[in-house]
Amino acid sequence: MNEYDSYYSNDTQPDHQPQNFPEYSSGGGWNQSQPQKPKQPRKKGGLKLVALALCCSILGGVLGAGAMMWVQRSSLPEGLSQQEATVLVQSSRQASQLQIVQTDPGEEKTAAQVYAENVQSTVGITTSITTNYFGFQTTSAASGSGFIISTDGYILTNHHVIEDASSITVSLHDGRSYEAALIGYDKSNDIAVLKIEAEEDLAPVILGDSDSLNVGDPVVAIGNPLGELTFSLTAGYVSAKDRQVTFSGGTTMNLIQTDAAINSGNSGGALFNMYGEVVGVTNAKYSSSSSSEASIDNIGFAIPINSIMEIVQSIIEKGYISKPYIGVQVIDVGTEARRYGLPQGAAIYSVVEDSPAEKGGLQANDIVTQANGTEITCGNDLVTLVQSLTPGDELNLTVYRQGQNLELTVIVEEQIQSALEREATEPVEQSSQDSWGMFPWGFLP
């Protein structure tokens, strides 16, 4: 069962999301450039949002606490009887434990100081992609950025940087390079966690508080634009917070908008405030859709660090992703429906059987207008609120149903998702408009 963190809507209001659906584009390779993938036709004059530095997919392997293996008698562990024909050996390896260390970054720094303190924590990521064409294998390369988050070699980057990878190589500023293991990823939040085995402790970044950002705050990005201009710094300001962006695949994300230059190859790199703290993960930009249009400059985006760190910790410590879950599908209430008197809010498209939502009394066609005292104006408002809760929390809802306002309470539960493989099908698009005036839809946690 696939529980998506975003809703999809064709009712695109200017203050909610862009008018166009963007698409990923490949970045420049470190050794060679990746062939461009065929793109869907698009209308002339439209914008596209470019998710930077497409790379490779997941490596083989299974992440878990107890791997079983067959062992021949010649390699039996000490103490086992040689008279036994076959032995199952189960691992007792302890799961990774994270220790959070608090530190004071001191006073505000110059861009040069932020760069000097963090360039050793920035990495280049090169991936190999093996493709079969009519029985023939071809290999291409693509590249992106990442940054070290622990002394023992955990690295954070974008999921689209390592998507479809058959191998992942991480390059450090001092010239060292390592083959990286993919520990886990969350596609809906466009993040991936890698691990390298270095000979000595590495220098991690300091993780900051993206909620403390203000529009107008200065920020800098360190990454590898075009996969060739390695370890470059660009500077700018926070242009907007909580900018709702919808990608061509339908995924909607709330991102930091910045005018710091973000280009192909920057994906997965860190966005720093002037205390030298990571406040975001750069992942997208706007660009014009044809050469005949005026260029679009300085509209880049980054994933707020606060929105993903619990997921990152869960991947490292548990090997799976734990998310709050209520079990409904939501859409916006369309403009046409509101003209006939329906309130704005998060419309319930469907309710998962035996889910917390069903137990709490939610039904299809309900419209959630308020949750825990907060006004709900669209589907993404409810998605964001649920994501901020923890299992066991109460979700007190005001619901419009057939002309009446009801008060319902839903108890949030935990949803567990594999960190290396999506456990359900992708969302399905409707073939025609539904009664709410919307085309596609997606799962709410």
C-alpha positions in Angstrom: 0.0 0.0 0.0 1.6 3.2 -1.1 1.0 6.2 1.2 2.2 9.3 -0.6 3.1 12.5 1.3 1.6 14.8 -1.3 -1.6 15.5 -3.2 -1.9 16.3 -6.9 -4.1 19.0 -8.3 -4.9 20.7 -11.5 -6.5 23.6 -9.7 -3.3 25.6 -9.6 -3.7 28.9 -7.8 -0.8 31.3 -8.2 -0.1 31.4 -4.4 -0.2 27.6 -4.1 2.0 26.1 -6.9 3.5 26.8 -10.3 1.3 26.7 -13.4 3.5 24.1 -15.1 4.6 20.6 -14.2 8.4 20.5 -14.1 10.6 17.6 -15.0 13.9 16.2 -14.0 17.0 16.9 -16.2 20.4 15.3 -16.2 23.5 17.0 -14.9 27.0 16.9 -16.4 29.1 13.9 -15.7 32.4 14.0 -14.0 34.0 11.8 -16.7 31.3 11.9 -19.4 27.9 13.3 -19.8 24.8 11.3 -19.6 22.6 11.1 -22.7 19.5 13.1 -22.4 16.3 11.2 -21.9 13.4 11.8 -24.2 11.1 14.5 -22.7 7.4 14.7 -22.9 6.0 17.4 -25.3 5.2 20.6 -23.5 3.4 23.8 -24.5 5.5 26.6 -25.9 6.1 29.4 -23.4 5.7 27.2 -20.3 8.1 27.0 -17.4 9.9 23.8 -16.3 11.3 23.0 -12.9 14.6 21.2 -13.3 15.5 18.7 -10.6 19.3 18.8 -10.8 21.8 16.1 -11.6 19.8 13.0 -12.4 21.9 10.0 -11.6 21.4 6.4 -10.8 19.3 3.9 -8.9 19.6 1.6 -5.9 22.4 -0.8 -5.4 21.5 -4.4 -4.7 21.3 -5.7 -1.2 19.0 -5.9 1.8 19.2 -3.7 4.8 18.1 -5.5 8.0 19.0 -6.6 11.4 19.1 -10.4 10.9 20.5 -11.7 7.6 20.4 -15.5 7.3 23.0 -17.5 5.4 23.8 -21.1 4.6 27.2 -22.2 5.9 29.2 -25.3 4.8 30.6 -27.6 7.5 34.1 -26.6 6.7 33.3 -23.0 7.7 31.1 -23.7 10.8 31.4 -21.3 13.6 33.5 -22.6 16.5 31.7 -24.8 18.9 29.2 -26.3 16.4 29.2 -30.0 16.0 30.7 -31.3 12.8 28.1 -34.0 12.8 25.4 -31.6 11.8 24.6 -31.6 8.1 23.5 -28.0 7.7 23.6 -24.9 9.9 21.6 -21.7 9.7 23.6 -18.8 11.1 21.7 -15.6 12.0 23.4 -12.3 12.5 23.2 -10.6 15.9 24.6 -7.3 14.6 23.4 -4.3 16.6 21.6 -1.5 14.6 23.4 1.8 14.2 23.0 4.2 17.0 23.0 8.0 16.4 24.3 10.4 19.0 23.3 14.0 18.6 25.9 16.4 19.8 25.0 20.0 20.4 27.4 22.7 19.4 27.5 26.5 19.2 28.6 27.7 15.7 29.4 31.1 17.2 28.9 34.4 15.5 27.8 35.0 11.9 30.5 34.4 9.3 31.4 35.7 5.9 30.8 33.5 2.9 34.5 32.8 2.7 34.5 31.5 6.2 31.5 29.3 5.6 33.2 27.9 2.6 36.5 27.3 4.3 34.8 25.5 7.2 32.5 23.3 5.1 34.2 22.5 1.7 35.8 19.4 3.3 32.3 18.2 4.2 31.0 18.6 0.7 31.3 15.7 -1.7 30.9 15.0 -5.4 28.8 12.0 -6.4 29.4 10.2 -9.6 27.1 7.3 -10.6 27.1 4.7 -13.4 23.9 3.7 -15.1 23.7 0.5 -17.0 20.9 0.2 -19.5 19.9 -2.7 -21.8 18.9 -1.8 -25.3 17.7 -4.8 -27.4 20.1 -7.1 -25.5 23.0 -4.7 -25.6 24.3 -3.1 -22.4 25.3 0.6 -22.4 26.8 2.5 -19.5 26.6 6.2 -18.9 27.6 8.5 -16.0 26.0 11.4 -14.2 26.9 13.4 -11.2 25.6 15.5 -8.4 26.5 16.7 -4.9 26.1 15.6 -1.3 27.4 16.4 2.2 28.8 14.4 5.1 26.6 14.3 8.1 28.6 12.0 10.5 32.2 11.3 11.3 31.9 7.6 10.2 30.9 8.4 6.7 27.1 8.9 6.3 26.3 11.2 3.4 23.0 13.0 2.5 22.0 13.7 -1.1 18.9 13.7 -3.3 17.2 10.6 -4.4 17.1 11.7 -8.0 20.9 12.0 -7.9 21.4 8.2 -7.3 18.2 6.9 -9.0 18.8 3.9 -11.3 22.5 3.7 -10.3 24.5 0.5 -10.7 27.4 2.1 -8.8 28.0 5.2 -6.7 31.4 6.9 -6.3 31.9 9.7 -3.7 34.8 12.2 -4.2 36.1 14.4 -1.4 37.7 17.8 -1.7 41.2 16.4 -0.8 41.1 14.1 -3.8 40.1 10.9 -2.1 37.3 8.8 -3.6 35.3 5.9 -2.3 32.7 3.5 -3.5 29.5 4.3 -1.6 26.7 2.0 -0.3 23.1 3.1 -0.6 21.7 2.8 2.9 18.2 4.0 2.1 16.0 6.6 0.4 12.7 8.3 0.5 11.6 9.1 -3.0 8.6 11.3 -2.1 10.9 13.6 -0.1 13.8 13.3 -2.7 16.5 12.3 -0.2 18.9 9.4 -0.1 21.5 8.3 2.6 24.9 6.9 1.5 27.7 5.4 3.5 31.5 5.4 2.7 34.2 3.6 4.7 37.0 6.1 5.1 40.4 5.4 6.8 39.8 8.1 9.4 37.1 10.2 10.9 35.5 12.6 8.5 34.4 16.2 9.0 30.6 16.5 9.2 28.5 19.6 8.6 26.6 21.3 11.4 22.8 20.8 11.0 20.8 23.9 11.5 17.2 24.9 12.0 15.4 25.7 8.8 12.3 26.9 10.7 14.3 29.9 12.0 14.9 31.2 8.4 13.4 34.5 7.4 12.8 35.8 3.9 15.8 38.0 3.2 18.3 36.0 5.2 21.6 35.5 3.3 22.5 31.9 2.3 25.2 30.1 0.4 25.3 26.8 -1.5 28.3 24.6 -2.0 28.2 21.9 -4.7 29.3 20.8 -8.2 27.4 22.7 -10.9 27.4 20.9 -14.2 29.4 18.1 -12.6 32.6 19.9 -13.8 32.9 23.1 -11.7 33.5 21.1 -8.6 33.2 22.6 -5.1 31.8 25.9 -6.2 30.1 28.4 -3.8 27.2 30.5 -4.8 25.5 33.1 -2.6 22.1 34.7 -2.4 19.1 35.2 -0.1 16.0 33.3 1.0 13.4 34.5 -1.5 10.5 32.6 0.0 9.7 30.0 2.6 7.3 27.0 2.2 7.1 27.5 -1.6 4.7 24.8 -2.8 6.2 23.2 -5.9 4.7 20.4 -8.0 7.0 18.3 -10.2 6.1 16.6 -13.5 5.5 13.3 -11.8 2.9 14.9 -9.5 4.9 15.0 -6.3 4.3 18.3 -4.4 7.0 19.6 -2.0 7.2 22.6 0.3 10.6 24.1 -0.4 12.9 27.0 0.4 13.2 29.4 -2.6 16.5 31.1 -3.0 18.2 33.4 -5.6 21.6 31.7 -5.0 22.6 30.1 -8.3 21.5 26.5 -8.4 22.4 24.5 -11.5 22.6 20.9 -12.8 25.1 19.1 -10.6 24.2 21.1 -7.5 21.5 18.6 -6.5 22.1 17.1 -3.2 24.4 19.8 -2.0 24.0 21.8 1.2 22.4 25.2 1.6 24.0 27.0 4.5 23.0 30.0 6.6 25.7 32.5 7.6 26.4 30.6 10.8 27.7 27.8 8.7 24.7 25.6 9.5 22.9 23.4 6.9 19.4 24.6 6.5 18.5 22.9 3.2 19.3 20.4 0.5 19.4 22.0 -2.9 17.3 20.0 -5.4 15.6 22.1 -8.1 15.5 25.3 -10.2 13.3 27.0 -12.7 14.4 27.4 -16.3 12.8 28.4 -19.6 11.3 25.7 -21.8 12.7 26.9 -25.1 15.7 28.8 -26.5 13.4 31.4 -27.9 12.2 32.6 -24.5 13.9 35.1 -22.2 16.1 33.2 -19.7 14.9 32.7 -16.1 17.6 33.3 -13.5 18.0 32.9 -9.8 15.0 30.8 -8.9 16.3 27.8 -7.1 14.9 25.5 -4.4 16.1 23.5 -1.4 14.4 21.0 0.8 14.2 22.3 4.4 16.5 20.3 6.6 13.9 20.2 9.4 11.4 18.4 7.2 13.6 15.4 6.5 15.9 14.8 9.5 13.6 12.4 11.3 13.4 10.3 8.1 17.2 10.4 7.8 17.7 9.2 11.4 15.1 6.4 10.9 17.0 5.2 7.8 20.3 5.1 9.6 19.1 3.7 12.9 16.3 1.3 11.9 16.8 0.6 8.2 13.2 1.7 7.5 11.2 4.9 7.4 8.6 5.5 10.0 5.9 8.0 9.2 2.7 9.3 10.8 -0.3 7.7 9.1 -4.1 8.3 9.0 -5.0 6.5 5.7 -6.9 8.8 3.4 -6.5 10.1 -0.1 -7.0 13.9 -0.4 -7.6 16.4 -3.2 -8.3 20.2 -3.3 -11.8 21.5 -3.6 -11.9 22.9 -7.1 -12.8 26.4 -7.9 -16.0 25.4 -9.7 -17.1 23.4 -6.7 -16.5 26.3 -4.4 -18.8 28.5 -6.7 -21.6 26.1 -5.8 -21.2 26.7 -2.1 -18.7 24.1 -1.0 -16.0 25.3 1.4 -12.3 25.3 0.6 -10.3 22.6 2.4 -8.9 19.1 2.0 -11.5 16.9 0.3 -11.4 13.2 1.2 -11.3 11.3 -2.0 -11.2 7.8 -0.3 -10.6 6.3 3.1 -8.4 3.2 3.6 -10.3 0.3 5.2 -9.5 -0.2 8.9 -7.3 2.9 8.9 -7.2 5.5 11.7 -9.3 7.8 9.5 -12.1 5.2 9.1 -12.0 4.4 12.9 -12.3 8.2 13.5 -15.4 8.4 11.3 -14.0 10.1 8.2 -15.8 9.3 5.0 -15.2 9.8 1.3 -16.5 13.3 0.1 -15.9 14.9 3.5 -14.1 18.2 3.4 -11.7 18.9 6.2 -11.8 22.7 6.9 -9.9 22.8 10.2 -7.4 20.5 12.0 -6.1 20.9 15.6 -7.2 24.5 15.5 -5.5 25.3 12.2 -7.5 26.3 9.1 -7.1 23.9 6.2 -7.4 25.5 2.8 -6.1 22.7 0.5 -5.0 19.1 0.6 -1.3 20.0 1.2 -2.2 21.8 4.4 -3.5 18.6 5.8 -0.6 16.6 4.5 1.9 19.0 6.1 0.1 18.9 9.4 -0.1 15.1 9.6 3.6 14.9 8.8 4.4 17.1 11.8 2.6 14.7 14.2 3.8 11.5 15.9 2.0 8.2 16.3 -0.4 8.4 19.2 -1.2 12.1 18.7 -4.8 13.2 18.3 -6.0 14.9 15.2 -9.1 17.0 15.9 -10.9 17.7 12.7 -13.7 20.1 11.7 -15.4 18.3 8.7 -18.0 19.6 6.3 -20.4 16.8 5.3 -23.6 17.3 3.2 -24.3 20.8 4.6 -23.3 20.0 8.2 -20.1 20.7 10.2 -18.9 17.8 12.3 -16.2 17.4 14.9 -14.2 14.2 14.6 -11.0 12.9 16.3 -8.5 10.6 14.5 -5.7 8.9 16.4 -2.5 9.0 14.3 -0.7 5.7 13.8 2.7 4.7 12.5 3.4 3.6 8.9 6.6 1.6 8.2 8.1 1.8 4.8 11.2 0.0 3.5 14.1 2.4 3.1 15.4 0.6 0.0 12.2 -0.3 -1.9 8.8 1.2 -2.2 6.3 -1.4 -0.9 3.3 -0.4 -2.9 2.2 0.7 -6.3 2.5 4.3 -7.6 -0.6 6.5 -7.4 -3.1 6.2 -10.2 -4.6 9.1 -12.2 -8.3 9.4 -12.9 -9.4 9.4 -16.5 -11.8 12.3 -16.0 -12.6 15.1 -13.6 -14.2 14.0 -10.4 -17.0 15.7 -8.5 -14.5 18.1 -6.8 -13.2 19.5 -10.1 -9.8 17.8 -9.8 -8.0 15.4 -12.1 -5.3 13.4 -10.2 -4.9 12.5 -6.6 -2.4 11.0 -4.2 -2.3 9.4 -0.8 -2.1 11.3 2.4 0.0 9.8 5.2 
